[in-house]
């Protein structure tokens, strides 16, 4: 069985990427992530987290977009790659995520403690 960091790396490698609309952050709302992924992100103050939640945003969303893009959680990487989490503007990769991998990711979410970003 994979350790969580190995699973996360495995899933990251299998989630397709695509070009978003520059300046769009419509999918950057409050999300949950595993404790392990959260530990990779810079800590935000309670005030920063509260303000983001009030705005239905992410505390890691800056004026130029995601400030933690390379370490963004799996849930953020899934947006736009599956019909379940479709881009509201119709952007998507050439090939959507493999359904089996997608189901494995959702199972991983169920099996790991999730925290609010």
Protein Blocks (a to p, Z undefined) as FASTA:
>chain_A
ZZfklmmmmmmmmmccddddehiaklmccddddfklmmmpccddfklmmmmmmnopafkb
cfkbcfklmmgcfklmmgopafklccfklpacfbdcdfklmmmmmmmmmmpccddZZ
